[in-house]
Amino acid sequence: MILSGTEICKRLGDHSVQGDLVIRPYSEECQQPASYDLRAHGNAVLKKGTCTLISSLEWVELPPDLAGTLRCRSSFGRKGIILGAGFVDPGFRGHLTLCLSNLGSTDIDIYQNDRIVQMVFYEVRGGRQLYQGRYQDSTGVVEADNA
């Protein structure tokens, strides 16, 4: 089940370990009917033909019964931007590193607080395993390892 905007708001709190969904800083402007828009943390240029890593402004914590997918907002998609690596496991805590590739014909400027991706939340039933990978508690952009 996809969470509605109303349900997302009901689930917001301060502690994911207590079952709350955490989004800090939260903005009503970013709340959509069935998703939440994540904003850019800082300015960047998406050079044509390259992948650029950008950190979300928001710190996100998912409780054990929620997972999320990330989708590029359609306004950026129309400019040729695609998003890679778009799944967030239950139990994740941190800033999200957004992998944005520019397939368009020109460079695209991104500015601090631009809403660039949507996070869609899904209910996870019966899951017991929580994310404990290398990106847990990440701050800022986290590069991929070379393994």
Backbone as a chain_set.jsonl record, in Angstrom:
{"seq": "MILSGTEICKRLGDHSVQGDLVIRPYSEECQQPASYDLRAHGNAVLKKGTCTLISSLEWVELPPDLAGTLRCRSSFGRKGIILGAGFVDPGFRGHLTLCLSNLGSTDIDIYQNDRIVQMVFYEVRGGRQLYQGRYQDSTGVVEADNA", "coords": {"N": [[0.831, -1.169, 0.0], [0.576, 2.196, -0.843], [1.41, 5.11, 0.929], [-0.772, 7.776, 1.636], [-0.711, 11.399, 1.379], [-1.947, 12.421, 3.653], [-1.677, 10.256, 5.43], [1.101, 10.105, 5.564], [1.653, 12.493, 6.919], [0.378, 11.916, 9.377], [2.061, 9.948, 10.329], [4.452, 11.195, 10.911], [7.087, 11.971, 13.156], [9.429, 12.009, 15.898], [11.12, 9.849, 16.375], [12.25, 7.103, 14.797], [12.652, 4.58, 15.807], [10.557, 4.225, 17.474], [8.514, 3.797, 15.794], [7.872, 5.978, 14.284], [7.821, 8.023, 11.321], [10.447, 9.936, 10.16], [11.198, 13.097, 8.945], [13.315, 15.609, 8.422], [14.486, 18.847, 7.691], [10.977, 19.238, 7.747], [8.58, 20.257, 5.314], [5.553, 21.747, 4.532], [5.036, 22.571, 1.944], [6.367, 20.715, 0.411], [4.912, 18.426, 0.688], [3.018, 16.092, -0.979], [0.085, 14.629, -2.652], [0.488, 11.804, -2.561], [3.135, 11.404, -1.936], [6.395, 12.704, -0.988], [8.299, 15.564, -1.587], [11.747, 15.723, -1.952], [14.44, 17.927, -1.229], [17.23, 19.748, -2.664], [20.41, 19.829, -1.155], [22.232, 22.319, -1.197], [23.927, 24.002, -3.97], [24.328, 22.923, -7.377], [25.633, 21.794, -10.532], [24.251, 20.023, -13.113], [25.917, 18.44, -15.345], [25.677, 17.928, -18.826], [25.402, 14.625, -20.049], [26.582, 13.358, -17.859], [26.723, 11.819, -14.556], [25.684, 13.11, -11.532], [26.173, 13.433, -8.07], [24.06, 14.344, -5.458], [23.195, 15.572, -2.288], [20.304, 15.044, -0.274], [18.433, 17.636, 1.294], [16.889, 16.95, 3.424], [16.918, 14.978, 6.377], [16.199, 11.652, 6.76], [14.321, 9.122, 8.342], [13.303, 5.85, 8.373], [10.764, 3.856, 9.743], [10.4, 0.394, 10.934], [8.229, -0.632, 9.444], [7.98, 0.706, 7.024], [9.022, 1.437, 3.675], [10.752, 3.105, 1.004], [10.545, 4.567, -2.28], [12.419, 6.377, -4.67], [11.81, 8.907, -6.995], [12.427, 10.786, -9.884], [11.36, 14.135, -10.121], [8.811, 15.143, -12.38], [9.185, 17.564, -13.716], [11.943, 17.813, -13.899], [12.529, 15.476, -15.263], [11.47, 16.057, -17.775], [13.423, 17.642, -18.743], [15.406, 15.94, -19.314], [16.616, 14.649, -17.198], [17.459, 11.837, -15.276], [16.959, 9.544, -12.578], [18.959, 7.467, -10.594], [19.418, 4.535, -8.504], [17.15, 4.172, -6.514], [15.819, 3.128, -4.096], [14.775, 2.847, -0.714], [15.412, 1.243, 2.207], [13.526, -0.25, 4.978], [14.232, 1.043, 8.211], [16.349, 2.644, 7.477], [18.431, 5.482, 8.114], [19.321, 8.822, 7.633], [20.834, 11.321, 5.412], [19.888, 11.35, 2.028], [21.701, 10.229, -0.766], [21.464, 11.403, -3.919], [21.4, 10.222, -7.156], [21.821, 11.713, -10.01], [21.424, 11.797, -13.454], [22.18, 13.507, -16.401], [20.673, 13.476, -19.335], [19.969, 15.258, -21.163], [20.309, 18.054, -23.52], [21.638, 20.27, -22.572], [23.476, 21.78, -19.845], [22.198, 21.67, -16.487], [21.16, 23.747, -13.925], [21.058, 23.346, -10.431], [19.635, 24.426, -7.465], [20.065, 25.302, -3.988], [17.563, 24.008, -1.904], [15.854, 23.395, -4.05], [13.191, 21.409, -5.163], [13.688, 18.208, -6.033], [13.435, 15.384, -6.237], [10.879, 12.866, -5.716], [9.695, 11.12, -2.902], [8.185, 8.113, -2.414], [6.196, 6.376, -0.161], [5.877, 3.103, 1.15], [3.978, 0.572, 2.716], [5.353, -1.997, 4.678], [4.843, -5.279, 5.312], [5.101, -7.643, 7.907], [7.857, -7.656, 7.949], [11.092, -8.046, 9.398], [13.71, -7.481, 9.268], [16.065, -4.87, 9.35], [17.577, -2.078, 7.692], [21.086, -1.98, 7.675], [23.327, -1.142, 6.415], [26.274, 0.339, 4.807], [25.556, 2.975, 4.329], [24.097, 3.889, 6.409], [23.114, 6.391, 8.711], [24.214, 8.445, 7.184], [25.658, 11.549, 6.167], [25.454, 14.301, 4.068], [26.803, 13.936, 0.687], [27.453, 10.606, -0.194], [29.864, 8.718, -1.584], [30.091, 5.881, -3.836], [31.599, 2.777, -2.909], [34.652, 1.21, -4.02], [34.508, -1.512, -4.304]], "CA": [[0.0, 0.0, 0.0], [1.255, 3.486, -0.874], [0.861, 6.034, 1.915], [-1.294, 9.063, 1.16], [-0.141, 12.554, 2.051], [-2.55, 12.485, 4.987], [-1.062, 9.217, 6.251], [2.488, 10.524, 5.784], [1.617, 13.505, 7.995], [0.027, 11.238, 10.636], [3.181, 9.098, 10.758], [5.625, 11.997, 11.242], [7.443, 12.066, 14.565], [10.825, 12.281, 16.221], [11.934, 8.658, 16.643], [11.873, 5.973, 13.96], [12.656, 3.353, 16.61], [9.237, 4.128, 18.1], [7.539, 3.615, 14.728], [7.603, 7.231, 13.584], [8.527, 8.438, 10.119], [11.142, 11.188, 10.45], [11.657, 13.917, 7.817], [13.748, 16.894, 8.996], [13.332, 19.641, 8.033], [9.736, 18.964, 7.023], [7.948, 21.44, 4.736], [4.222, 21.477, 3.965], [5.127, 22.811, 0.508], [6.9, 19.507, -0.216], [3.962, 17.322, 0.853], [2.177, 15.848, -2.152], [-1.03, 13.737, -2.318], [0.925, 10.438, -2.272], [4.601, 11.398, -1.898], [7.017, 13.868, -0.376], [9.4, 16.055, -2.411], [13.023, 15.974, -1.287], [15.099, 19.117, -1.753], [18.685, 19.738, -2.814], [21.214, 20.43, -0.096], [23.301, 23.06, -1.853], [23.871, 24.245, -5.408], [25.101, 21.997, -8.208], [25.372, 21.832, -11.968], [24.144, 18.699, -13.726], [26.547, 18.544, -16.659], [25.093, 16.995, -19.79], [26.157, 13.403, -20.279], [27.249, 12.856, -16.655], [25.964, 11.547, -13.34], [26.089, 13.979, -10.427], [25.621, 13.047, -6.773], [23.571, 15.475, -4.665], [22.59, 15.165, -1.024], [19.007, 15.636, 0.081], [18.421, 18.534, 2.447], [16.173, 16.269, 4.498], [17.341, 13.778, 7.098], [15.047, 10.753, 6.712], [14.397, 7.875, 9.109], [12.161, 4.992, 8.097], [10.514, 2.839, 10.758], [10.454, -0.976, 10.403], [7.103, -1.0, 8.575], [7.928, 1.55, 5.828], [10.122, 1.518, 2.715], [10.497, 4.204, 0.087], [11.188, 4.64, -3.588], [12.715, 7.734, -5.114], [11.502, 9.146, -8.406], [12.737, 12.143, -10.324], [10.159, 14.93, -10.381], [8.572, 15.195, -13.823], [9.734, 18.801, -14.293], [13.336, 17.53, -14.249], [12.49, 14.442, -16.286], [11.212, 16.708, -19.064], [14.68, 18.272, -19.162], [16.347, 14.862, -19.611], [17.253, 14.161, -15.982], [16.955, 10.571, -14.749], [17.447, 9.24, -11.241], [19.364, 6.093, -10.349], [19.497, 4.103, -7.103], [15.989, 4.791, -5.917], [15.065, 2.385, -3.084], [15.204, 3.109, 0.662], [14.955, 0.129, 3.036], [13.078, 0.006, 6.348], [15.314, 1.207, 9.168], [17.368, 3.597, 7.016], [18.519, 6.807, 8.732], [20.365, 9.67, 7.075], [20.562, 12.094, 4.212], [19.912, 10.48, 0.858], [22.521, 10.638, -1.893], [20.652, 11.318, -5.129], [22.234, 9.997, -8.338], [21.1, 12.365, -11.102], [22.129, 11.788, -14.739], [21.624, 14.468, -17.346], [20.666, 12.986, -20.715], [19.513, 16.373, -21.995], [21.279, 18.681, -24.425], [22.309, 21.386, -21.912], [23.707, 21.667, -18.407], [21.05, 22.081, -15.684], [21.522, 24.266, -12.617], [20.259, 22.964, -9.266], [19.875, 25.389, -6.391], [19.684, 24.936, -2.624], [16.119, 23.918, -1.642], [15.05, 22.944, -5.197], [12.55, 20.101, -5.0], [14.219, 17.49, -7.195], [12.91, 14.015, -6.323], [9.743, 12.508, -4.874], [9.822, 9.877, -2.164], [6.904, 7.432, -2.25], [6.32, 5.479, 0.985], [5.134, 1.859, 1.054], [3.874, -0.23, 3.926], [6.039, -3.287, 4.634], [4.166, -6.159, 6.276], [5.784, -8.847, 8.376], [9.311, -7.565, 7.864], [11.805, -7.945, 10.669], [15.086, -7.086, 9.005], [16.233, -3.439, 9.141], [18.789, -1.676, 6.98], [22.266, -1.761, 8.506], [24.434, -1.034, 5.472], [27.3, 1.375, 4.947], [25.01, 4.318, 4.173], [23.345, 4.238, 7.62], [23.507, 7.639, 9.372], [25.028, 9.241, 6.27], [25.449, 12.982, 6.074], [26.016, 14.79, 2.808], [26.951, 12.956, -0.389], [28.291, 9.439, 0.098], [30.302, 8.078, -2.829], [30.095, 4.421, -3.861], [32.942, 2.217, -2.685], [35.239, 0.61, -5.232], [34.53, -2.968, -4.15]], "C": [[0.889, 1.251, 0.0], [0.595, 4.393, 0.153], [0.392, 7.316, 1.244], [-0.569, 10.192, 1.882], [-0.669, 12.698, 3.466], [-1.899, 11.479, 5.921], [0.405, 9.544, 6.538], [2.536, 11.511, 6.947], [1.295, 12.874, 9.342], [1.22, 10.481, 11.21], [4.414, 9.884, 11.182], [5.838, 12.079, 12.743], [8.928, 12.288, 14.719], [11.71, 11.049, 16.312], [11.467, 7.476, 15.802], [11.837, 4.672, 14.754], [11.333, 3.163, 17.35], [8.13, 4.011, 17.046], [7.202, 4.872, 13.96], [8.386, 7.312, 12.271], [9.154, 9.788, 10.438], [11.578, 11.831, 9.139], [12.004, 15.278, 8.412], [14.698, 17.594, 8.036], [12.135, 19.283, 7.141], [9.178, 20.286, 6.508], [6.598, 21.051, 4.141], [4.227, 21.655, 2.45], [5.573, 21.557, -0.243], [5.949, 18.316, -0.124], [3.053, 17.241, -0.362], [1.074, 14.858, -1.782], [-0.622, 12.303, -1.969], [2.448, 10.321, -2.292], [5.081, 12.639, -1.155], [8.195, 14.273, -1.247], [10.632, 16.306, -1.549], [13.746, 17.104, -2.008], [16.611, 18.947, -1.812], [19.341, 20.436, -1.636], [22.407, 21.101, -0.757], [23.088, 23.199, -3.345], [24.725, 23.217, -6.144], [24.77, 22.262, -9.674], [25.351, 20.4, -12.46], [24.664, 18.824, -15.151], [25.929, 17.522, -17.6], [26.018, 15.805, -19.987], [26.856, 12.833, -19.057], [26.251, 12.576, -15.545], [26.544, 12.416, -12.23], [25.412, 13.504, -9.156], [25.29, 14.303, -5.975], [22.953, 14.914, -3.395], [21.223, 15.808, -0.872], [19.202, 16.573, 1.263], [17.857, 17.808, 3.665], [16.959, 15.088, 5.06], [16.091, 12.915, 7.179], [15.322, 9.537, 7.586], [13.128, 7.086, 8.836], [11.991, 3.973, 9.21], [10.479, 1.451, 10.116], [9.339, -1.339, 9.42], [6.956, -0.109, 7.347], [9.198, 1.411, 4.994], [9.788, 2.657, 1.769], [11.16, 3.996, -1.256], [11.368, 6.108, -3.933], [12.452, 7.824, -6.605], [11.83, 10.59, -8.74], [11.425, 12.895, -10.559], [10.031, 15.13, -11.891], [9.135, 16.463, -14.463], [11.206, 18.629, -14.66], [13.41, 16.451, -15.32], [12.274, 15.02, -17.676], [12.445, 17.417, -19.609], [15.752, 17.219, -19.469], [17.077, 14.316, -18.402], [16.618, 12.834, -15.583], [17.636, 10.309, -13.409], [17.803, 7.767, -11.154], [19.33, 5.798, -8.859], [18.354, 4.664, -6.282], [15.19, 3.977, -4.925], [15.656, 2.654, -1.707], [14.575, 2.044, 1.558], [14.401, 0.579, 4.381], [14.29, 0.105, 7.279], [16.401, 2.168, 8.734], [17.26, 4.901, 7.801], [19.614, 7.585, 8.008], [19.873, 10.585, 5.978], [20.663, 11.123, 3.034], [20.833, 11.068, -0.202], [21.73, 10.362, -3.158], [21.569, 11.258, -6.339], [21.479, 10.516, -9.562], [21.953, 12.382, -12.362], [21.404, 12.704, -15.707], [21.774, 13.926, -18.764], [20.202, 14.064, -21.688], [20.64, 16.985, -22.804], [22.025, 19.86, -23.8], [22.563, 21.066, -20.439], [22.49, 22.22, -17.668], [21.555, 22.548, -14.324], [20.528, 23.785, -11.568], [20.635, 23.94, -8.154], [19.417, 24.836, -5.051], [18.161, 25.03, -2.485], [15.265, 23.587, -2.859], [14.46, 21.582, -4.869], [12.913, 19.283, -6.234], [13.736, 16.057, -7.336], [11.709, 13.858, -5.4], [10.049, 11.201, -4.174], [8.418, 9.334, -1.939], [7.103, 6.394, -1.146], [5.376, 4.293, 0.838], [5.115, 1.169, 2.413], [4.57, -1.566, 3.698], [5.407, -4.157, 5.712], [5.039, -7.358, 6.621], [7.295, -8.798, 8.299], [9.939, -7.414, 9.234], [13.227, -7.427, 10.481], [15.136, -5.586, 8.699], [17.544, -3.168, 8.415], [19.919, -1.415, 7.971], [23.506, -1.614, 7.637], [25.332, 0.168, 5.707], [26.772, 2.797, 4.816], [24.196, 4.764, 5.389], [23.964, 5.465, 8.289], [24.388, 8.527, 8.509], [24.646, 10.716, 6.343], [26.139, 13.464, 4.81], [26.077, 13.678, 1.769], [27.873, 11.836, 0.07], [28.594, 8.748, -1.234], [30.186, 6.564, -2.71], [31.514, 3.943, -3.546], [33.411, 1.547, -3.959], [35.296, -0.905, -5.169], [33.826, -3.644, -5.301]], "O": [[1.846, 1.335, 0.769], [-0.631, 4.445, 0.244], [1.081, 7.869, 0.387], [0.109, 9.961, 2.882], [0.077, 13.056, 4.378], [-1.599, 11.799, 7.072], [0.893, 9.286, 7.638], [3.363, 11.379, 7.849], [1.88, 13.26, 10.354], [1.375, 10.383, 12.428], [5.337, 9.307, 11.757], [4.887, 12.238, 13.508], [9.605, 12.706, 13.779], [12.934, 11.178, 16.326], [10.406, 6.91, 16.063], [11.079, 3.762, 14.419], [11.027, 2.06, 17.801], [6.947, 4.114, 17.372], [6.342, 4.85, 13.079], [9.468, 6.741, 12.139], [8.474, 10.688, 10.931], [12.245, 11.198, 8.32], [11.123, 16.016, 8.852], [15.661, 16.966, 7.595], [12.281, 19.057, 5.94], [9.286, 21.313, 7.177], [6.516, 20.125, 3.334], [3.495, 20.959, 1.746], [5.201, 21.359, -1.4], [6.162, 17.303, -0.791], [2.397, 18.218, -0.724], [1.118, 14.291, -0.691], [-1.297, 11.647, -1.176], [2.989, 9.266, -2.625], [4.294, 13.497, -0.752], [9.011, 13.427, -1.613], [10.566, 17.013, -0.544], [13.675, 17.226, -3.231], [17.191, 18.119, -1.11], [18.891, 21.488, -1.182], [23.478, 20.504, -0.861], [22.183, 22.59, -3.916], [25.711, 22.708, -5.61], [23.754, 22.877, -9.998], [26.305, 19.649, -12.258], [23.945, 19.259, -16.05], [25.686, 16.38, -17.21], [27.237, 15.947, -20.079], [27.654, 11.906, -19.193], [25.104, 13.022, -15.579], [27.757, 12.446, -12.024], [24.218, 13.206, -9.156], [26.116, 15.204, -5.833], [22.265, 13.893, -3.43], [21.004, 16.949, -1.276], [20.041, 16.326, 2.13], [18.297, 18.03, 4.793], [17.574, 14.314, 4.326], [15.04, 13.383, 7.616], [16.424, 8.99, 7.572], [12.019, 7.581, 9.038], [12.948, 3.297, 9.587], [10.523, 1.336, 8.891], [9.5, -2.275, 8.637], [5.919, -0.151, 6.684], [10.3, 1.284, 5.529], [8.649, 3.124, 1.74], [12.195, 3.339, -1.363], [10.573, 6.962, -3.54], [12.823, 6.938, -7.375], [11.54, 11.501, -7.964], [10.487, 12.344, -11.134], [11.034, 15.269, -12.591], [9.522, 16.442, -15.632], [11.674, 19.231, -15.626], [14.272, 16.511, -16.197], [12.84, 14.523, -18.65], [12.505, 17.753, -20.791], [16.873, 17.563, -19.841], [18.06, 13.591, -18.553], [15.394, 12.709, -15.553], [18.739, 10.79, -13.147], [17.033, 6.913, -11.592], [19.224, 6.714, -8.043], [18.563, 5.539, -5.442], [13.967, 4.111, -4.896], [16.875, 2.687, -1.54], [13.351, 1.952, 1.656], [14.75, 1.651, 4.875], [15.249, -0.655, 7.149], [17.291, 2.487, 9.523], [16.165, 5.369, 8.113], [20.71, 7.065, 7.793], [18.686, 10.631, 5.652], [21.454, 10.181, 3.068], [20.761, 12.259, -0.504], [21.367, 9.218, -3.436], [22.415, 12.133, -6.53], [20.599, 9.834, -10.087], [23.066, 12.909, -12.357], [20.178, 12.678, -15.816], [22.87, 13.921, -19.323], [20.059, 13.815, -22.886], [21.774, 16.507, -22.783], [22.944, 20.401, -24.415], [21.928, 20.18, -19.869], [21.825, 23.132, -18.159], [22.291, 21.829, -13.649], [19.316, 23.81, -11.784], [21.811, 24.235, -7.939], [18.504, 24.013, -4.981], [17.552, 26.015, -2.9], [14.044, 23.501, -2.725], [15.155, 20.705, -4.355], [12.503, 19.614, -7.347], [13.636, 15.556, -8.457], [11.54, 14.606, -4.437], [10.597, 10.279, -4.778], [7.568, 10.002, -1.35], [8.061, 5.622, -1.183], [4.219, 4.454, 0.449], [6.098, 1.181, 3.153], [4.399, -2.193, 2.652], [5.435, -3.808, 6.892], [5.631, -7.996, 5.75], [7.956, -9.804, 8.559], [9.397, -6.747, 10.115], [13.865, -6.986, 11.437], [14.353, -5.087, 7.891], [18.498, -3.94, 8.519], [19.737, -0.723, 8.973], [24.614, -1.927, 8.074], [25.169, 0.911, 6.675], [27.481, 3.742, 5.161], [23.665, 5.874, 5.41], [25.184, 5.565, 8.416], [25.215, 9.277, 9.027], [23.487, 11.076, 6.55], [27.271, 13.077, 4.521], [25.482, 12.615, 1.944], [28.934, 12.08, 0.644], [27.693, 8.261, -1.915], [30.182, 6.026, -1.603], [32.497, 4.61, -3.87], [32.621, 1.345, -4.881], [36.06, -1.523, -5.911], [33.746, -4.872, -5.34]]}, "num_chains": 1, "name": "protein.A"}
